[in-house]
Structures are given as C-alpha cells and as structure tokens.
Amino acid sequence: VVSLSVLLPIGYEEEANPLVTPSTIDPEWYFLWLFQVMKLVPPTIGVLVPFVISGILILLPFIDTREISTFREHRWFILGGTAVLILIFVLSIWATLGE
C-alpha cells in the first residue's frame, strides 16, 4: 500500500486558505440544533442557552431529591425533559432543511 501511494499519488485539492471562509459550513448532526438557535436569537443568548440547559441537567438531582415512586410525582420533570428533546429534534430538522 505504501509503494502504491508513493508511485501513484492521488491529486490534491486546492490548498486551504485560512483567511477565506467557505460559503457552506455545516456543523455535525449533534450540533445542528445549536446552530439553528444561533441563527434565531442574538449571539449572547445563543451562547448562554447550552450553559443554562447543562446547568439545569447537572443541578436536577439536587433540585428533585424525592424518591421515585410514581409518574404523577415527577410528571413536570418528565414533561419538561420531553419538551426539550422535542425542541432539539425540531430545531435539528429545521437546520437540516432550511438555509
């Protein structure tokens, strides 16, 4: 394989220019929702959204210290988490379809 790569090198693409941003930059699939949030809101709010969500997820075990027994006791946490997941899914689809 090494001999073939030395004897028959493939052609290179044009050299990258760090001063020119390509017109189509898309994030990986797991950042699409955040990319869409950054398009919709001012940059300060768009940067704070993931920190607030992460902070809530980190502090959630300390906020809700009751023992899990039924769905009714934790329905607001479950519904809130489901709403956030649906929002992330919708924003990801929106970022994929719209330009």
C-alpha positions as CSV (number, residue, x, y, z in Angstrom):
1,V,0.0,0.0,0.0
2,V,2.9,2.4,0.8
3,S,4.6,1.6,-2.5
4,L,1.4,2.3,-4.4
5,S,0.8,5.5,-2.6
6,V,4.3,6.7,-3.4
7,L,4.2,5.6,-7.1
8,L,0.6,6.6,-7.8
9,P,-0.2,9.6,-5.6
10,I,-3.7,10.9,-5.8
11,G,-4.3,14.5,-6.8
12,Y,-4.7,17.0,-4.0
13,E,-7.5,19.5,-3.7
14,E,-6.6,23.2,-3.8
15,E,-4.7,24.4,-0.8
16,A,-6.8,25.7,2.1
17,N,-6.8,29.4,2.8
18,P,-7.3,30.3,6.5
19,L,-8.4,33.8,5.6
20,V,-11.3,32.8,3.4
21,T,-14.4,31.2,4.9
22,P,-16.2,28.7,2.7
23,S,-19.8,29.6,1.9
24,T,-21.2,26.3,3.2
25,I,-20.2,25.4,6.7
26,D,-22.5,22.9,8.4
27,P,-21.9,21.5,11.9
28,E,-22.1,17.9,12.8
29,W,-25.6,16.5,13.3
30,Y,-25.4,16.7,17.1
31,F,-24.8,20.5,16.9
32,L,-27.5,21.3,14.4
33,W,-30.0,22.4,17.0
34,L,-27.5,24.8,18.5
35,F,-26.6,26.1,15.0
36,Q,-30.3,26.9,14.5
37,V,-30.6,28.6,17.8
38,M,-27.6,30.8,16.9
39,K,-29.4,31.8,13.7
40,L,-32.7,32.7,15.5
41,V,-31.5,34.6,18.6
42,P,-28.8,37.2,19.4
43,P,-25.4,35.7,19.9
44,T,-25.3,36.3,23.6
45,I,-28.5,34.4,24.2
46,G,-27.4,31.6,21.8
47,V,-24.2,31.1,23.7
48,L,-26.0,31.0,27.1
49,V,-28.6,28.5,26.1
50,P,-26.4,25.4,26.2
51,F,-24.9,26.6,29.5
52,V,-28.3,27.0,31.1
53,I,-29.5,23.6,29.8
54,S,-26.3,21.9,31.1
55,G,-26.6,23.7,34.4
56,I,-30.2,22.6,34.9
57,L,-29.3,19.0,34.0
58,I,-26.4,19.0,36.4
59,L,-28.4,20.5,39.2
60,L,-31.6,18.5,38.6
61,P,-30.7,15.6,41.0
62,F,-30.2,18.2,43.8
63,I,-33.4,20.0,43.0
64,D,-35.6,16.9,42.9
65,T,-34.5,14.8,45.9
66,R,-37.7,12.9,46.4
67,E,-37.7,9.1,45.9
68,I,-39.2,8.0,42.6
69,S,-42.4,6.2,43.2
70,T,-44.9,7.2,40.6
71,F,-45.1,9.1,37.3
72,R,-47.5,11.7,38.9
73,E,-44.9,12.9,41.3
74,H,-42.3,13.6,38.6
75,R,-44.5,14.4,35.7
76,W,-43.3,18.0,35.3
77,F,-39.7,17.0,35.1
78,I,-40.5,14.2,32.6
79,L,-42.7,16.5,30.5
80,G,-40.1,19.3,30.6
81,G,-37.4,16.9,29.5
82,T,-39.6,15.5,26.8
83,A,-40.4,19.1,25.6
84,V,-36.6,19.9,25.5
85,L,-35.9,16.8,23.5
86,I,-38.7,17.6,21.0
87,L,-37.4,21.1,20.7
88,I,-33.9,19.9,20.0
89,F,-35.3,17.5,17.4
90,V,-37.4,20.1,15.7
91,L,-34.5,22.6,15.6
92,S,-32.2,20.0,14.2
93,I,-34.6,19.1,11.4
94,W,-35.2,22.9,10.7
95,A,-31.4,23.5,10.5
96,T,-31.1,20.5,8.1
97,L,-33.9,21.6,5.8
98,G,-33.7,25.3,5.8
99,E,-30.8,27.5,4.8
